[in-house]
Amino acid sequence: MATKDSTKSTLYIGGLDEQVTPQVLHAAFIPFGEITHIEIPPDPTSTAPHRGFGFIEFDLPADAQAALDNMHLSELFGRTIKVNLAKPLKGGLGAGGIGRGPEKAIWADEEWLQKNVLGDDPALQDQQGMDGVGESSGTRPAVGPSTS
């Protein structure tokens, strides 16, 4: 038996009307196979019940493909919906997980600094130290237009 790849069995559903609920999506997509999870992210910035998109995870990738083939550009509650395979989050926790969001600046992450700023140069690491990142040491090159 093949291992299950959730990226191939999870669909992104876009263009949802405000009236669409997880129960409505379940009813619309159940003819294509067993559904293991439905998520419609809420919209915390408005009074709308959700952000106009959702995710449906099928038990089998073939069922997800059948739903995609049949439901993409179909009409649901008077609106044309878009159905695509969901892409994994860049945060690395997979579909439906929570990755590093905009609430944290990337340069606030020590791992990012190590990889993208300090690199593998031990001299830079010794000069800056992990605690000295962002402090002026006088050894950094000037960035931006010259003021002299």
MARKOL-955881 format. One line per 2 residues: number of its first residue (from 1); for each residue x, y, z of N, C-alpha, C, CB. Coordinates in Angstrom, 2 decimals. Glycine has a CB too. Example, Ala and Ser with C-alpha at 12.3 -4.5 7.8 and 13.67 -1.06 7.14 Angstrom:
1> 13.19:-5.69:7.80:12.30:-4.50:7.80:13.20:-3.30:7.80:11.31:-4.47:9.05  12.85:-2.25:7.08:13.67:-1.06:7.14:12.90:0.03:7.87:14.08:-0.60:5.72
This chain:
1> 0.84:-1.18:0.00:0.00:0.00:0.00:0.88:1.24:0.00:-0.95:0.00:1.21  0.57:2.22:-0.85:1.36:3.44:-0.96:1.11:4.34:0.23:1.05:4.18:-2.26
3> 2.14:5.13:0.56:1.96:6.08:1.65:1.13:7.26:1.14:3.33:6.56:2.21  0.35:7.81:2.04:-0.55:8.90:1.68:0.20:10.22:1.68:-1.75:8.95:2.65
5> 0.03:11.01:0.61:0.62:12.33:0.50:-0.51:13.34:0.61:1.42:12.50:-0.84  -0.61:14.04:1.76:-1.74:14.94:1.98:-1.74:16.11:1.01:-1.73:15.45:3.40
7> -0.57:16.47:0.42:-0.57:17.58:-0.54:-1.29:17.19:-1.82:0.86:18.01:-0.85  -1.39:15.90:-2.10:-2.09:15.47:-3.30:-3.55:15.15:-3.03:-1.40:14.26:-3.90
9> -3.93:15.11:-1.75:-5.31:14.79:-1.43:-6.04:15.97:-0.78:-5.37:13.58:-0.52  -5.38:17.13:-0.70:-6.01:18.32:-0.14:-6.26:19.32:-1.25:-5.14:18.93:0.97
11> -7.49:19.81:-1.31:-7.87:20.78:-2.33:-8.09:22.15:-1.72:-9.13:20.32:-3.05  -7.71:23.18:-2.47:-8.01:24.56:-2.15:-9.29:24.90:-2.91:-6.82:25.54:-2.52
13> -10.26:25.49:-2.21:-11.51:25.90:-2.84:-11.61:27.41:-2.67:-12.76:25.15:-2.21  -11.57:28.16:-3.75:-11.61:29.61:-3.68:-12.88:30.18:-4.26:-10.42:30.19:-4.40
15> -13.18:31.41:-3.91:-14.35:32.10:-4.42:-15.64:31.73:-3.71:-14.50:31.81:-5.88  -15.53:31.33:-2.44:-16.72:30.90:-1.69:-17.58:32.08:-1.27:-16.31:30.09:-0.46
17> -18.88:31.92:-1.39:-19.85:32.89:-0.90:-19.86:32.85:0.62:-21.26:32.61:-1.49  -20.29:33.95:1.24:-20.33:34.02:2.70:-21.26:32.98:3.31:-20.77:35.39:3.14
19> -22.25:32.51:2.55:-23.22:31.54:3.07:-22.66:30.12:3.13:-24.46:31.55:2.21  -21.53:29.89:2.49:-20.96:28.54:2.44:-20.38:28.18:3.81:-19.88:28.43:1.34
21> -20.74:27.00:4.28:-20.26:26.46:5.56:-19.52:25.15:5.30:-21.44:26.24:6.57  -18.83:24.62:6.29:-18.20:23.30:6.10:-19.23:22.23:5.72:-17.47:22.88:7.38
23> -20.44:22.33:6.24:-21.47:21.34:5.90:-21.86:21.44:4.42:-22.73:21.55:6.80  -21.92:22.66:3.89:-22.24:22.85:2.47:-21.13:22.26:1.61:-22.44:24.36:2.14
25> -19.87:22.54:1.97:-18.75:21.98:1.20:-18.76:20.45:1.26:-17.41:22.52:1.72  -19.05:19.93:2.43:-19.12:18.47:2.57:-20.16:17.89:1.63:-19.43:18.08:4.03
27> -21.33:18.49:1.62:-22.42:17.99:0.75:-22.06:18.11:-0.73:-23.72:18.77:1.02  -21.35:19.17:-1.10:-20.99:19.37:-2.50:-19.88:18.44:-2.98:-20.57:20.79:-2.72
29> -18.98:18.06:-2.07:-17.80:17.29:-2.47:-17.84:15.81:-2.08:-16.59:17.91:-1.88  -18.79:15.39:-1.26:-18.85:13.99:-0.82:-19.08:13.00:-1.97:-19.95:13.83:0.20
31> -19.74:13.39:-3.08:-19.89:12.41:-4.17:-18.58:11.89:-4.76:-20.71:13.02:-5.26  -17.47:12.59:-4.50:-16.20:12.21:-5.11:-15.35:11.30:-4.25:-15.42:13.43:-5.45
33> -15.72:11.11:-2.98:-14.97:10.21:-2.13:-15.03:10.62:-0.68:-13.54:10.15:-2.58  -14.39:9.81:0.17:-14.41:10.05:1.61:-13.59:11.29:1.95:-13.88:8.83:2.37
35> -14.22:12.21:2.69:-13.58:13.45:3.11:-13.09:13.26:4.54:-14.56:14.66:3.00  -11.82:13.59:4.78:-11.26:13.43:6.12:-11.23:14.73:6.91:-9.86:12.86:6.03
37> -11.20:15.87:6.22:-11.13:17.15:6.94:-11.59:18.29:6.03:-9.69:17.41:7.47  -12.33:19.23:6.61:-12.72:20.45:5.91:-12.38:21.63:6.81:-14.26:20.45:5.54
39> -11.76:22.64:6.22:-11.41:23.84:6.98:-11.73:25.07:6.15:-9.91:23.82:7.39  -12.47:26.00:6.75:-12.73:27.30:6.14:-12.21:28.34:7.13:-14.29:27.51:5.83
41> -11.03:28.92:6.86:-10.43:29.86:7.82:-11.32:31.08:8.05:-9.05:30.30:7.33  -11.50:31.48:9.30:-12.31:32.66:9.59:-11.57:33.94:9.20:-12.69:32.70:11.08
43> -12.32:35.03:9.06:-11.73:36.33:8.76:-11.79:37.18:10.02:-12.46:37.03:7.58  -10.67:37.29:10.75:-10.69:38.04:12.01:-10.75:39.55:11.81:-9.48:37.69:12.82
45> -10.52:40.03:10.58:-10.47:41.47:10.33:-11.79:42.06:9.88:-9.43:41.76:9.32  -12.83:41.23:9.72:-14.11:41.77:9.29:-15.25:40.99:9.94:-14.24:41.71:7.75
47> -16.46:41.39:9.60:-17.63:40.70:10.14:-18.03:39.50:9.29:-18.81:41.67:10.25  -17.32:39.29:8.18:-17.60:38.14:7.32:-17.29:36.85:8.07:-16.78:38.21:6.01
49> -18.07:35.80:7.82:-17.84:34.54:8.55:-16.54:33.84:8.16:-18.99:33.60:8.30  -16.05:34.10:6.96:-14.78:33.49:6.53:-14.14:34.35:5.45:-15.00:32.04:6.01
51> -12.98:33.91:5.00:-12.18:34.70:4.06:-12.45:34.39:2.60:-10.72:34.49:4.34  -13.42:33.54:2.31:-13.78:33.25:0.92:-13.07:32.07:0.31:-13.52:34.45:0.10
53> -12.37:31.30:1.13:-11.72:30.09:0.62:-11.71:29.03:1.71:-10.28:30.38:0.13  -11.43:27.81:1.30:-11.37:26.72:2.25:-10.52:25.58:1.71:-12.77:26.22:2.59
55> -10.37:24.56:2.54:-9.59:23.38:2.17:-10.40:22.13:2.47:-8.23:23.35:2.93  -10.30:21.18:1.57:-10.96:19.88:1.76:-9.90:18.81:1.57:-12.16:19.68:0.75
57> -9.78:17.94:2.57:-8.83:16.84:2.47:-9.60:15.54:2.25:-7.94:16.75:3.74  -9.24:14.85:1.18:-9.84:13.56:0.85:-8.95:12.44:1.37:-10.06:13.42:-0.67
59> -9.56:11.28:1.57:-8.81:10.13:2.03:-7.83:9.65:0.96:-9.76:8.99:2.42  -8.24:9.73:-0.30:-7.41:9.24:-1.41:-7.11:10.35:-2.42:-8.10:8.07:-2.11
61> -5.88:10.43:-2.91:-5.55:11.43:-3.93:-6.41:11.31:-5.19:-4.09:11.30:-4.31  -6.81:10.09:-5.56:-7.65:9.92:-6.75:-9.01:10.57:-6.56:-7.82:8.43:-7.07
63> -9.55:10.53:-5.33:-10.82:11.18:-5.05:-10.67:12.70:-5.15:-11.33:10.78:-3.64  -9.57:13.22:-4.65:-9.31:14.66:-4.74:-9.20:15.09:-6.19:-8.02:15.04:-3.97
65> -8.53:14.28:-6.99:-8.39:14.60:-8.42:-9.74:14.58:-9.12:-7.42:13.61:-9.10  -10.60:13.62:-8.77:-11.94:13.56:-9.36:-12.75:14.80:-8.98:-12.68:12.28:-8.90
67> -12.64:15.23:-7.72:-13.35:16.43:-7.29:-12.82:17.66:-8.02:-13.21:16.61:-5.76  -11.51:17.75:-8.17:-10.91:18.87:-8.89:-11.41:18.91:-10.33:-9.38:18.78:-8.85
69> -11.37:17.77:-11.00:-11.78:17.69:-12.40:-13.25:18.07:-12.59:-11.55:16.29:-12.93  -14.09:17.74:-11.63:-15.53:17.97:-11.78:-16.02:19.29:-11.20:-16.27:16.86:-11.14
71> -15.33:19.83:-10.19:-15.84:21.00:-9.49:-15.14:22.32:-9.85:-15.74:20.78:-8.03  -13.97:22.26:-10.46:-13.27:23.49:-10.83:-14.13:24.31:-11.79:-11.89:23.18:-11.46
73> -14.32:25.59:-11.46:-15.13:26.54:-12.23:-16.61:26.19:-12.25:-14.62:26.61:-13.64  -17.06:25.43:-11.26:-18.50:25.16:-11.13:-19.12:26.27:-10.29:-18.77:23.75:-10.48
75> -20.43:26.24:-10.16:-21.13:27.28:-9.43:-21.63:26.75:-8.09:-22.29:27.83:-10.25  -21.43:27.55:-7.04:-21.89:27.20:-5.70:-22.43:28.48:-5.07:-20.73:26.55:-4.83
77> -23.69:28.48:-4.71:-24.37:29.65:-4.14:-24.22:30.87:-5.05:-23.80:29.97:-2.75  -24.34:30.64:-6.36:-24.31:31.73:-7.32:-22.94:32.27:-7.65:-25.13:32.82:-6.81
79> -21.90:31.66:-7.13:-20.54:32.12:-7.42:-19.72:31.00:-8.04:-19.85:32.64:-6.15  -18.86:31.37:-8.97:-17.96:30.39:-9.60:-16.82:30.11:-8.63:-17.43:30.91:-10.98
81> -16.64:28.85:-8.32:-15.56:28.47:-7.41:-14.35:27.96:-8.19:-16.04:27.41:-6.41  -13.20:28.15:-7.60:-11.96:27.65:-8.19:-11.46:26.53:-7.30:-10.88:28.79:-8.34
83> -11.11:25.41:-7.91:-10.63:24.25:-7.16:-9.25:23.88:-7.70:-11.63:23.04:-7.28  -8.29:23.83:-6.79:-6.92:23.47:-7.15:-6.33:22.59:-6.05:-6.03:24.73:-7.37
85> -5.24:21.89:-6.38:-4.52:21.17:-5.34:-3.91:22.19:-4.39:-3.42:20.23:-5.94  -4.04:21.96:-3.10:-3.49:22.87:-2.10:-1.97:22.76:-2.10:-4.06:22.57:-0.69
87> -1.31:23.88:-1.88:0.14:23.90:-1.78:0.51:23.89:-0.31:0.76:25.14:-2.50  1.59:23.21:0.06:1.99:23.20:1.47:2.41:24.60:1.91:3.15:22.21:1.70
89> 2.21:24.88:3.19:2.62:26.17:3.75:4.13:26.30:3.71:2.12:26.32:5.18  4.60:27.52:3.52:6.05:27.75:3.51:6.65:27.56:4.89:6.35:29.15:3.00
91> 5.82:27.63:5.93:6.30:27.43:7.29:6.71:26.00:7.55:5.24:27.83:8.26  6.33:25.07:6.66:6.79:23.71:6.75:5.92:22.77:7.55:8.12:23.70:7.32
93> 4.76:23.20:8.00:3.93:22.31:8.79:2.84:21.64:7.97:3.31:23.06:9.93  2.83:21.87:6.67:1.87:21.19:5.80:0.52:21.86:5.75:1.71:19.78:6.24
95> -0.35:21.32:4.93:-1.68:21.91:4.75:-2.45:21.90:6.06:-2.46:21.16:3.67  -3.08:23.00:6.35:-3.89:23.10:7.55:-3.10:23.45:8.80:-4.59:21.82:7.77
97> -1.77:23.47:8.70:-0.95:23.81:9.86:-0.74:25.30:9.95:0.39:23.10:9.81  -0.03:25.71:10.96:0.24:27.13:11.13:1.73:27.34:10.99:-0.28:27.65:12.50
99> 2.13:28.10:10.01:3.54:28.39:9.80:3.91:29.71:10.44:3.87:28.42:8.31  5.12:30.15:10.22:5.56:31.42:10.76:4.81:32.51:10.02:7.11:31.60:10.63
101> 4.01:33.27:10.70:3.17:34.28:10.09:3.81:35.66:10.10:1.84:34.34:10.78  3.09:36.64:9.58:3.64:37.98:9.49:3.82:38.66:10.85:2.76:38.82:8.63
103> 3.36:38.05:11.93:3.52:38.64:13.24:4.96:38.58:13.73:2.61:37.96:14.23  5.83:37.88:13.01:7.22:37.75:13.42:8.12:38.12:12.24:7.53:36.30:13.92
105> 8.94:39.12:12.42:9.86:39.52:11.37:10.89:38.42:11.15:10.56:40.85:11.73  11.24:38.18:9.90:12.16:37.08:9.61:13.53:37.30:10.23:12.30:36.89:8.12
107> 13.96:38.56:10.36:15.27:38.82:10.94:15.29:38.66:12.46:15.72:40.21:10.57  14.12:38.45:13.06:14.04:38.19:14.50:14.33:36.72:14.80:12.66:38.58:15.04
109> 14.45:35.92:13.77:14.70:34.49:13.91:16.20:34.22:13.80:13.92:33.68:12.83  16.78:33.68:14.87:18.23:33.42:14.91:18.67:32.50:13.78:18.62:32.80:16.26
111> 17.86:31.51:13.48:18.20:30.57:12.41:18.28:31.29:11.07:17.17:29.43:12.34  17.33:32.19:10.79:17.34:32.95:9.54:18.58:33.83:9.47:16.06:33.80:9.40
113> 18.90:34.51:10.58:20.09:35.35:10.61:21.35:34.55:10.31:20.21:36.04:11.97  21.45:33.40:10.95:22.61:32.54:10.77:22.75:32.15:9.30:22.51:31.28:11.65
115> 21.67:31.77:8.69:21.70:31.27:7.32:21.89:32.38:6.30:20.43:30.51:7.01  21.17:33.49:6.46:21.12:34.51:5.42:22.01:35.73:5.64:19.75:34.97:5.27
117> 22.42:36.00:6.87:23.23:37.18:7.13:24.67:36.78:7.46:22.63:38.00:8.26  24.82:35.94:8.47:26.16:35.58:8.91:26.77:34.48:8.05:26.12:35.14:10.34
119> 25.95:33.60:7.53:26.44:32.53:6.69:27.37:31.60:7.43:27.14:33.10:5.49  28.34:31.05:6.69:29.29:30.09:7.27:30.62:30.75:7.62:29.52:28.94:6.31
121> 30.70:32.07:7.56:31.96:32.77:7.84:32.19:32.88:9.34:31.96:34.17:7.19  33.13:32.10:9.89:33.36:32.14:11.33:33.82:33.51:11.81:34.37:31.10:11.71
123> 34.52:34.28:10.96:35.00:35.60:11.37:33.82:36.52:11.67:35.90:36.23:10.26  32.80:36.48:10.83:31.60:37.29:11.06:30.88:36.85:12.32:30.65:37.21:9.87
125> 30.81:35.55:12.52:30.12:35.04:13.69:30.85:35.46:14.97:30.00:33.51:13.62  32.20:35.43:14.93:32.97:35.83:16.10:32.82:37.32:16.37:34.44:35.48:15.92
127> 32.83:38.14:15.29:32.70:39.59:15.46:31.33:39.96:16.00:32.94:40.30:14.13  30.29:39.33:15.44:28.94:39.71:15.80:28.44:38.97:17.02:28.02:39.46:14.65
129> 28.78:37.69:17.11:28.20:36.88:18.18:26.69:36.83:17.95:28.56:37.46:19.61  26.03:35.88:18.46:24.59:35.81:18.23:23.87:36.88:19.04:24.06:34.42:18.60
131> 24.48:37.40:20.12:23.85:38.44:20.91:24.11:39.82:20.33:24.34:38.38:22.34  25.15:39.96:19.51:25.53:41.26:19.00:24.91:41.60:17.67:26.99:41.34:18.88
133> 24.04:40.77:17.14:23.43:41.02:15.84:22.62:42.30:15.94:22.55:39.83:15.39  22.87:43.20:15.03:22.12:44.44:15.00:22.84:45.57:15.73:20.77:44.24:15.61
135> 23.90:45.29:16.48:24.65:46.33:17.14:25.72:46.85:16.20:25.28:45.82:18.46  26.06:48.10:16.30:27.07:48.69:15.45:28.45:48.36:16.00:26.88:50.22:15.33
137> 29.29:47.71:15.20:30.63:47.36:15.66:31.69:48.14:14.93:30.87:45.88:15.49  31.31:48.91:13.92:32.27:49.69:13.16:32.95:48.88:12.09:33.30:50.28:14.06
139> 32.72:47.58:12.01:33.37:46.75:11.01:32.44:46.39:9.86:33.91:45.48:11.65  31.20:46.77:9.94:30.26:46.46:8.86:30.40:47.47:7.74:28.81:46.44:9.39
141> 30.22:47.02:6.51:30.24:47.97:5.40:29.01:48.86:5.46:30.30:47.24:4.03  29.15:50.08:4.97:28.00:51.00:4.95:26.99:50.52:3.93:28.46:52.44:4.62
143> 25.73:50.71:4.25:24.65:50.33:3.37:23.87:51.59:3.01:23.72:49.26:4.02  23.57:51.78:1.75:22.80:52.93:1.34:23.71:54.03:0.81:21.96:53.46:2.49
145> 23.14:55.20:0.53:23.94:56.29:-0.05:24.95:56.83:0.96:23.03:57.43:-0.53  26.05:57.26:0.44:27.11:57.78:1.28:26.71:59.15:1.84:28.42:57.89:0.48
147> 27.02:59.39:3.12:26.69:60.67:3.74:27.93:61.53:3.90:26.03:60.44:5.09  29.09:61.04:3.42:30.31:61.82:3.61:30.62:62.69:2.42:31.47:60.90:3.87
